[in-house]
Amino acid sequence: MTPGPDSSPNVGTLLRIIGVLVLLLGLGGAGLVYWTGAPPEDLSDGVAIDAISKKQARSIEVNVGKIGLLTNDLLEDWQQPRTRAGTIAVASILVASGCFYFAQLHVRGDQPDAAIR
């Protein structure tokens, strides 16, 4: 005897559960990364550090271009726990929002490309 269509879990309900789990785990993980991360070193008091940093930034810009400078800045920012936690939080919110969106589409019976027709 095969189970009927009503006996299987609803896809919309499963997507909502996945969305809630992703949201809770993502925000919890972001909080954990933020609170357990080592604070960044305070190097702002050295004038020599600023001069070296400007020379290094100019060298990267000349040799690699603006994209290289942007990539270098992003990698330096990634070392801070606040940046990593923010990235995790935003990614989990986006994935959970997608789950909730597709769950709502499934409940209404709409197709994602139905608005195009």
TORPA-4810 file (N, C-alpha, C, O; in nm, 3 decimals):
<nodes>
NODE_1_0.084_-0.117_0.000_0.000_0.000_0.000_0.090_0.124_0.000_0.173_0.141_0.089_M
NODE_2_0.072_0.210_-0.099_0.155_0.331_-0.110_0.086_0.445_-0.036_-0.036_0.455_-0.037_T
NODE_3_0.166_0.530_0.028_0.106_0.643_0.098_0.050_0.744_-0.001_0.103_0.762_-0.111_P
NODE_4_-0.056_0.808_0.038_-0.120_0.908_-0.045_-0.045_1.040_-0.039_0.047_1.055_0.040_G
NODE_5_-0.085_1.136_-0.122_-0.017_1.264_-0.124_-0.034_1.342_0.006_0.049_1.427_0.038_P
NODE_6_-0.140_1.315_0.081_-0.162_1.388_0.205_-0.076_1.336_0.320_-0.057_1.407_0.419_D
NODE_7_-0.024_1.214_0.308_0.054_1.158_0.417_0.199_1.207_0.418_0.266_1.196_0.521_S
NODE_8_0.247_1.260_0.306_0.384_1.311_0.303_0.386_1.453_0.360_0.286_1.525_0.353_S
NODE_9_0.499_1.493_0.417_0.507_1.628_0.472_0.490_1.732_0.362_0.534_1.713_0.249_P
NODE_10_0.429_1.840_0.397_0.406_1.947_0.303_0.538_2.017_0.271_0.616_2.046_0.362_N
NODE_11_0.564_2.045_0.145_0.689_2.108_0.103_0.701_2.249_0.162_0.809_2.290_0.203_V
NODE_12_0.591_2.320_0.167_0.592_2.454_0.225_0.630_2.452_0.372_0.705_2.537_0.419_G
NODE_13_0.578_2.354_0.446_0.611_2.341_0.587_0.758_2.306_0.605_0.825_2.360_0.693_T
NODE_14_0.808_2.215_0.523_0.950_2.179_0.531_1.040_2.298_0.500_1.142_2.317_0.566_L
NODE_15_1.002_2.378_0.401_1.083_2.496_0.369_1.082_2.596_0.483_1.184_2.659_0.511_L
NODE_16_0.968_2.612_0.548_0.962_2.704_0.663_1.049_2.654_0.778_1.119_2.733_0.842_R
NODE_17_1.045_2.523_0.804_1.127_2.466_0.911_1.276_2.485_0.879_1.354_2.523_0.966_I
NODE_18_1.314_2.459_0.753_1.453_2.478_0.711_1.491_2.625_0.726_1.601_2.656_0.772_I
NODE_19_1.401_2.716_0.686_1.429_2.859_0.698_1.452_2.902_0.842_1.543_2.979_0.871_G
NODE_20_1.368_2.852_0.933_1.384_2.886_1.074_1.515_2.830_1.129_1.587_2.898_1.202_V
NODE_21_1.547_2.705_1.093_1.672_2.645_1.140_1.794_2.720_1.088_1.889_2.745_1.162_L
NODE_22_1.792_2.755_0.960_1.905_2.829_0.901_1.919_2.965_0.970_2.030_3.009_0.999_V
NODE_23_1.806_3.031_0.994_1.811_3.161_1.058_1.865_3.152_1.201_1.951_3.231_1.240_L
NODE_24_1.814_3.057_1.278_1.860_3.043_1.417_2.007_3.001_1.425_2.084_3.057_1.503_L
NODE_25_2.044_2.901_1.345_2.184_2.856_1.347_2.279_2.964_1.294_2.388_2.982_1.348_L
NODE_26_2.238_3.035_1.191_2.323_3.139_1.135_2.343_3.254_1.231_2.455_3.301_1.250_G
NODE_27_2.234_3.301_1.293_2.248_3.412_1.388_2.322_3.368_1.514_2.400_3.444_1.571_L
NODE_28_2.297_3.244_1.558_2.372_3.191_1.672_2.520_3.177_1.641_2.605_3.211_1.723_G
NODE_29_2.550_3.127_1.522_2.690_3.114_1.480_2.757_3.250_1.466_2.874_3.264_1.500_G
NODE_30_2.684_3.349_1.415_2.741_3.484_1.402_2.771_3.542_1.540_2.875_3.604_1.561_A
NODE_31_2.680_3.521_1.633_2.705_3.568_1.769_2.825_3.499_1.832_2.905_3.562_1.901_G
NODE_32_2.836_3.370_1.808_2.948_3.294_1.862_3.081_3.341_1.803_3.180_3.357_1.875_L
NODE_33_3.084_3.364_1.673_3.205_3.414_1.608_3.241_3.553_1.661_3.358_3.582_1.684_V
NODE_34_3.140_3.636_1.680_3.166_3.773_1.728_3.221_3.772_1.870_3.318_3.843_1.899_Y
NODE_35_3.161_3.694_1.958_3.202_3.696_2.098_3.330_3.618_2.126_3.402_3.651_2.220_W
NODE_36_3.360_3.516_2.047_3.481_3.438_2.073_3.600_3.485_1.990_3.712_3.438_2.012_T
NODE_37_3.579_3.575_1.897_3.688_3.623_1.813_3.783_3.712_1.890_3.743_3.786_1.981_G
NODE_38_3.908_3.704_1.854_4.009_3.789_1.918_3.992_3.933_1.870_3.970_3.956_1.752_A
NODE_39_4.003_4.029_1.962_3.990_4.169_1.919_4.108_4.208_1.830_4.220_4.160_1.850_P
NODE_40_4.084_4.294_1.732_4.194_4.334_1.644_4.297_4.417_1.719_4.265_4.486_1.816_P
NODE_41_4.421_4.408_1.674_4.528_4.485_1.736_4.510_4.633_1.707_4.469_4.671_1.597_E
NODE_42_4.539_4.716_1.805_4.528_4.860_1.788_4.663_4.915_1.744_4.753_4.934_1.825_D
NODE_43_4.675_4.940_1.615_4.800_4.992_1.560_4.785_5.138_1.516_4.867_5.188_1.439_L
NODE_44_4.684_5.205_1.565_4.656_5.340_1.518_4.748_5.445_1.577_4.750_5.558_1.528_S
NODE_45_4.826_5.413_1.680_4.909_5.514_1.743_5.043_5.535_1.675_5.113_5.631_1.709_D
NODE_46_5.081_5.453_1.582_5.211_5.467_1.517_5.201_5.546_1.388_5.126_5.508_1.298_G
NODE_47_5.276_5.655_1.377_5.278_5.735_1.255_5.350_5.657_1.144_5.312_5.666_1.027_V
NODE_48_5.452_5.582_1.181_5.526_5.504_1.083_5.438_5.397_1.019_5.453_5.365_0.902_A
NODE_49_5.347_5.343_1.097_5.256_5.240_1.044_5.169_5.299_0.933_5.145_5.234_0.832_I
NODE_50_5.121_5.422_0.952_5.038_5.486_0.850_5.116_5.508_0.721_5.063_5.487_0.612_D
NODE_51_5.241_5.550_0.733_5.323_5.573_0.613_5.349_5.443_0.539_5.342_5.438_0.416_A
NODE_52_5.379_5.338_0.613_5.402_5.207_0.550_5.273_5.157_0.484_5.276_5.103_0.373_I
NODE_53_5.161_5.176_0.552_5.033_5.131_0.498_5.000_5.205_0.368_4.951_5.144_0.273_S
NODE_54_5.026_5.335_0.364_4.999_5.412_0.242_5.091_5.369_0.128_5.047_5.359_0.014_K
NODE_55_5.217_5.344_0.160_5.311_5.298_0.057_5.270_5.160_0.005_5.277_5.134_-0.115_K
NODE_56_5.229_5.073_0.096_5.187_4.940_0.056_5.061_4.946_-0.030_5.051_4.876_-0.131_Q
NODE_57_4.965_5.030_0.009_4.841_5.045_-0.069_4.871_5.099_-0.208_4.813_5.054_-0.306_A
NODE_58_4.961_5.196_-0.216_4.996_5.253_-0.347_5.068_5.151_-0.434_5.045_5.144_-0.555_R
NODE_59_5.155_5.071_-0.372_5.226_4.967_-0.446_5.129_4.863_-0.501_5.142_4.820_-0.616_S
NODE_60_5.033_4.824_-0.420_4.933_4.727_-0.467_4.851_4.785_-0.579_4.822_4.717_-0.678_I
NODE_61_4.812_4.913_-0.566_4.730_4.977_-0.669_4.805_4.988_-0.801_4.747_4.967_-0.907_E
NODE_62_4.934_5.019_-0.795_5.014_5.032_-0.918_5.035_4.896_-0.983_5.021_4.882_-1.104_V
NODE_63_5.068_4.795_-0.902_5.102_4.663_-0.958_4.981_4.581_-0.999_4.987_4.510_-1.099_N
NODE_64_4.872_4.589_-0.924_4.758_4.502_-0.951_4.636_4.579_-0.999_4.556_4.527_-1.077_V
NODE_65_4.622_4.703_-0.954_4.509_4.783_-0.994_4.411_4.802_-0.879_4.434_4.759_-0.767_G
NODE_66_4.302_4.868_-0.912_4.201_4.899_-0.810_4.137_4.773_-0.752_4.103_4.769_-0.634_K
NODE_67_4.120_4.671_-0.834_4.061_4.547_-0.786_4.151_4.480_-0.684_4.103_4.425_-0.584_I
NODE_68_4.281_4.483_-0.707_4.375_4.427_-0.610_4.372_4.501_-0.478_4.378_4.440_-0.372_G
NODE_69_4.361_4.634_-0.486_4.352_4.715_-0.365_4.223_4.685_-0.290_4.223_4.674_-0.167_L
NODE_70_4.113_4.670_-0.363_3.985_4.636_-0.301_3.991_4.498_-0.236_3.941_4.479_-0.125_L
NODE_71_4.051_4.403_-0.304_4.065_4.268_-0.249_4.151_4.268_-0.124_4.120_4.199_-0.027_T
NODE_72_4.259_4.344_-0.126_4.346_4.354_-0.009_4.269_4.415_0.110_4.281_4.367_0.223_N
NODE_73_4.192_4.520_0.084_4.113_4.582_0.191_4.010_4.485_0.247_3.989_4.479_0.368_D
NODE_74_3.946_4.408_0.159_3.847_4.310_0.206_3.911_4.200_0.290_3.855_4.158_0.391_L
NODE_75_4.029_4.155_0.248_4.099_4.052_0.326_4.144_4.105_0.463_4.140_4.032_0.562_L
NODE_76_4.185_4.230_0.468_4.221_4.289_0.597_4.099_4.304_0.687_4.106_4.278_0.807_E
NODE_77_3.987_4.346_0.628_3.864_4.360_0.707_3.813_4.224_0.753_3.752_4.215_0.860_D
NODE_78_3.835_4.120_0.676_3.787_3.986_0.710_3.853_3.932_0.837_3.801_3.841_0.900_W
NODE_79_3.969_3.989_0.875_4.038_3.944_0.995_3.965_3.985_1.123_3.992_3.929_1.229_Q
NODE_80_3.874_4.078_1.114_3.800_4.124_1.232_3.678_4.037_1.254_3.605_4.006_1.159_Q
NODE_81_3.654_3.995_1.378_3.539_3.910_1.408_3.405_3.976_1.374_3.309_3.909_1.337_P
NODE_82_3.400_4.108_1.386_3.275_4.179_1.356_3.236_4.162_1.209_3.119_4.142_1.178_R
NODE_83_3.335_4.169_1.120_3.307_4.154_0.977_3.263_4.012_0.945_3.167_3.991_0.871_T
NODE_84_3.333_3.913_1.003_3.294_3.773_0.979_3.154_3.745_1.032_3.074_3.678_0.966_R
NODE_85_3.124_3.795_1.152_2.992_3.772_1.211_2.883_3.839_1.126_2.776_3.782_1.107_A
NODE_86_2.910_3.958_1.077_2.813_4.026_0.992_2.788_3.950_0.863_2.674_3.942_0.817_G
NODE_87_2.893_3.896_0.804_2.879_3.818_0.681_2.795_3.693_0.704_2.709_3.660_0.623_T
NODE_88_2.821_3.624_0.815_2.743_3.504_0.847_2.597_3.539_0.871_2.508_3.469_0.824_I
NODE_89_2.573_3.648_0.943_2.435_3.689_0.972_2.360_3.725_0.844_2.246_3.683_0.825_A
NODE_90_2.422_3.803_0.758_2.356_3.844_0.633_2.329_3.723_0.543_2.222_3.712_0.484_V
NODE_91_2.426_3.632_0.534_2.406_3.512_0.451_2.293_3.426_0.504_2.212_3.375_0.426_A
NODE_92_2.285_3.409_0.636_2.177_3.326_0.691_2.042_3.393_0.672_1.942_3.325_0.648_S
NODE_93_2.037_3.524_0.684_1.910_3.596_0.661_1.866_3.580_0.516_1.747_3.561_0.489_I
NODE_94_1.961_3.590_0.422_1.925_3.575_0.280_1.876_3.434_0.248_1.778_3.417_0.176_L
NODE_95_1.945_3.333_0.300_1.904_3.194_0.273_1.768_3.166_0.337_1.683_3.103_0.275_V
NODE_96_1.747_3.211_0.460_1.619_3.190_0.527_1.507_3.263_0.454_1.397_3.211_0.441_A
NODE_97_1.535_3.385_0.407_1.434_3.459_0.331_1.395_3.386_0.204_1.278_3.383_0.166_S
NODE_98_1.494_3.326_0.137_1.465_3.247_0.018_1.377_3.127_0.050_1.284_3.096_-0.025_G
NODE_99_1.406_3.061_0.161_1.323_2.947_0.202_1.179_2.991_0.230_1.084_2.926_0.188_C
NODE_100_1.164_3.103_0.301_1.029_3.153_0.332_0.956_3.196_0.206_0.835_3.175_0.194_F
NODE_101_1.028_3.256_0.112_0.967_3.300_-0.013_0.915_3.181_-0.094_0.801_3.181_-0.140_Y
NODE_102_1.000_3.078_-0.110_0.957_2.962_-0.188_0.850_2.881_-0.115_0.767_2.817_-0.180_F
NODE_103_0.850_2.883_0.018_0.743_2.818_0.092_0.610_2.889_0.066_0.507_2.824_0.050_A
NODE_104_0.613_3.022_0.063_0.490_3.098_0.036_0.442_3.074_-0.106_0.322_3.062_-0.129_Q
NODE_105_0.535_3.065_-0.202_0.495_3.035_-0.339_0.430_2.898_-0.349_0.331_2.879_-0.420_L
NODE_106_0.486_2.802_-0.276_0.432_2.666_-0.281_0.293_2.661_-0.219_0.206_2.589_-0.268_H
NODE_107_0.272_2.734_-0.111_0.141_2.735_-0.045_0.036_2.796_-0.136_-0.077_2.747_-0.143_V
NODE_108_0.072_2.904_-0.205_-0.024_2.969_-0.294_-0.043_2.892_-0.424_-0.141_2.913_-0.495_R
NODE_109_0.051_2.804_-0.455_0.040_2.726_-0.578_0.094_2.799_-0.699_0.074_2.755_-0.812_G
NODE_110_0.162_2.911_-0.676_0.218_2.987_-0.788_0.345_2.922_-0.838_0.412_2.848_-0.766_D
NODE_111_0.377_2.950_-0.961_0.504_2.908_-1.018_0.594_3.031_-1.022_0.544_3.142_-1.044_Q
NODE_112_0.725_3.017_-1.000_0.813_3.133_-1.002_0.808_3.213_-1.131_0.825_3.335_-1.128_P
NODE_113_0.785_3.148_-1.245_0.781_3.221_-1.372_0.639_3.250_-1.418_0.619_3.286_-1.534_D
NODE_114_0.540_3.237_-1.331_0.401_3.261_-1.369_0.377_3.410_-1.394_0.290_3.445_-1.474_A
NODE_115_0.453_3.498_-1.330_0.434_3.641_-1.349_0.481_3.686_-1.486_0.438_3.792_-1.533_A
NODE_116_0.567_3.610_-1.550_0.620_3.647_-1.681_0.515_3.626_-1.789_0.512_3.702_-1.886_I
NODE_117_0.432_3.528_-1.774_0.333_3.496_-1.878_0.221_3.592_-1.882_0.130_3.578_-1.964_R
</nodes>
